Amino acid sequence: MEGGAIFSRQTRPDPRVRQTTRGGTQMRIRKLLFSILATGLALLLAAPVVVADDHDREIRLTISSDKTTYAPGETVKLSVTARYKDGKLVKEVDKAEVSVYDPTGARKVDKAKMTKVGDGQYKYDYRLSSSAKTGDWRFKVKIEDKDDNKREENYYVNVASGGGGPVDNDGDGYDSSQDCNDNDPSIHPGAAEICGDGVDNNCDGSVDEGCGGGGGGGGHASLTWSDYPSACIACHPNQANAVASSTHYRWLGLAADMVNQPGTQQGKLTNAVNSYCINILGDWPVCGSCHVGRGLRPDDPQAGLENIDCLMCHNGEYALARVRLADGSMGPPEGTPQATLDGYVQNIGKPTRTSCLKCHANAGGGNAVKRGDLSMELIANSDASFDIHMSTSGGDKACQSCHVFNNHKVIGKGSDLRPTDDPSRGAEVACTTCHAGKDGSNGHSTSKINLHVDRVACQTCHIPTYAKVATETHRDWRFHHDGSPADGASGPGHPHLTTGQNLVPDYLWWNRTSDNYLLGDDALLTYDPERDTWPTSRPLGGFYQGASKIYPFKYKTADQPKTVSDHRLIALDTFEYLKGSGDVVKAIQNGLVNMGYAANTAYEWVTTDTFQLLNHGVEPKSAALNCSDCHDGSGNSQLRMPFDQLGYHTWPAKVKSCTLCHGSKSMGWQQMHEKHAEGMKLDCNGCHGGEPTGFVEPPTSNGLCNNCHGGKNYDKSQDLHKRHADKGRAQCDDCHTF
């Protein structure tokens, strides 16, 4: 943190250790089960007993509104998302209510029903009267599921007098925060573009787009470079304000899906730490070169709306040309011809892949270095197998086709990224938005694939490899890119990188939450002794835990400095390393001082690691993984999927011991699997688990019969069961224990 402020992570359980709850509820269920089965339900001998953890059914609410300040007469648009603690949406809701109270505490609405817009998602619109009292209005939201789990939370908005917020002047359904001309009802988001009128009819920032004019002309044709950016702000003040509050500009935001300090503002502007350039502390000039601003940090007191660089997104050629200038500002290189400068502001359009990839493909220091599934080659690649969605012979889609923007806030981010730009829509770009039903039991034509979709993410099968352009797999700050020591003798340079191409992903369970390191955290809390690494980002989840699915990830390591005494990863001064002396020791000393330590604080080199979700590089469906890519004839292969590490084949998992439930059996793996998974509809966790979940024989040396009898031997297990259980001579727990 700047100013020497160091944040310490709160102590919490190690996310790598599975937490198990066994209590009175579980015992009562077992006893009840024994009494019910006393008359003999033989099939249940092989069936798993699944006990729900009530703690996981705790409901969490995310509440937001279209804005926080309103004027009398405006409509408050409330959005509510309800999830269980494990991240699953609350699908079966008995009550979704809201009560409204004015600043005096007077109740204006009592338990009104909210409108369902999706599983676990609700909305409610409340029209303030023209005489609405000013001050903080309280919206009390209550969600209750069918099992009587409930949650109540209060949400506040402010009502200000004298036009405290945007209003819908023209009555077209869009207020002035959304409408680029709120005095003309024919102009609003979603309106049809009228060619040749020189007007941005649909408020997307482009005049007469799709009319053969390339987006130029109209109100932009007469602009010159000297009008930038004042003309943009004058015509589009609401859009400028929306950008100023977005994560793209702020580089900070709430991080609801981070388990590490989720209530704090997180992001690369301040506290994010990774295994690439570590942290921004001390190096705004280099790290900020991809910021959508014109040079100043977004938290600089002098950074007004004029600091927003609209052209970074709305003119691809400008985005490619932009550099850091001598005065610290960002813009076209010195000496750029006037005609080129004027052309930038005259040719405005929606963002293209070029605009987005200029920054996102070059993150980490070069093309394809960081993400592994993004590269500049995606701008005009014609090979459908490179990326079926973006290739010119495939979908040829713009980034915002999936990463949809709403008021300049975007949906979608990686597992290692912290802030969620638009909490009302969440962080996930769901494949089923376009491919509806593919996650259902009949979504695919092959029944065996349909058995996988509940626990295997789409990306896992449809991104068989990544790094079609070589990506970084390891970084060592002790050496420069050419292998020479980073001792300052050869001046500044980039750190030494190890790269790889056409790589097979790592596969992990992920419940869409992550544990990401923040500047000043005690790294010992998440040290991984098995890998001997100090994680900067770990996706969380586990074998059949909550909403967890198996996802593909890029795995990457780095050699980084850490304090010896209190185990803080050091924000090495990358400006000193990349643009200054190039001496790694001096860069570490500067970093220590920036963090509030003495320059001579003892440090050591450690290996950090990160997992990064893979979403891009989807191949045509003909290239998707098939059964034999992961399974061999035994069903216990490690061809691609690390089944043991994922929890499937850990001893004494029942999948390796048929006799746990049966007598001696001889059956091929595939036939056996089809009989249980498809024919008997057994839950996967009943067989694929670290501990048996069904009835097992007590561990005695004489065998089951001789617990009660002497010298008995009986090999017909089914008949034997009928003699004891079906005739009521024995209770289940007389012979069987858990």
Secondary structure, 3 states (H helix, E strand, C coil): CHHHCCCCCCCCCCCCCCCCCCCHHHHHHHHHHHHHHHHCCHHHHHCCCCCCCHHHHCEEEEEEECCCEECCCCEEEEEEEEEECCCCECCCEEEEEEEEECCCCCEEEEEEECEEEECCEEEEEEECCCCCCCEEEEEEEEEEECCCCEEEEEEEEEECCCCCCCCCCCCCCCCCCCCCCCCCCCCCCCCCCCCCCCCCCCCCCCCCCCCCCCCCCHHHCCCCHHHCCHHHHHHCHHHHHHHHCCHHHHCCEECCCECCCCCCEECCCCCECCCCCCCCCCCHHHHHHHCCECCCCCCCCCCCHHHECCHHHHCHHHHHHCEECCCCCEECCCCCCHHHHHHHHHCCCCCCHHHHHHHHCCCCCCCCCCCCCCCHHHHCCCCCCCCCCCCCCCCCCCHHHCCCEECCEECCCCCCCCCCCCCCCCCCCCHHHCCCCCCCCCCCCCHHHHCCCCCECHHHHHCCCECCCCEEEEEEEEEECCCCECECCCCCCCEEEEEECCECCEEEEECCCEEECECCCCHHHHCECCCCEEEEEEECCCCCCCCCEEEEEEEEEEEEEEECCCCCECCCCHHHHHCCCCEHHHHHHHHHHHCCCCCCCCEEEEEEEEEEECCCCCCCHHHCCCHHHHCCCCCCCCCCCCHHHHCCCCCCCHHHCHHHCCCCCCCCHHHHHHHHHHHCCCCHHHHCCCCCCCCECCCCCCCCHHHCCCCCCCCCHHHHHHHHHHCCCCCHHHHCEC
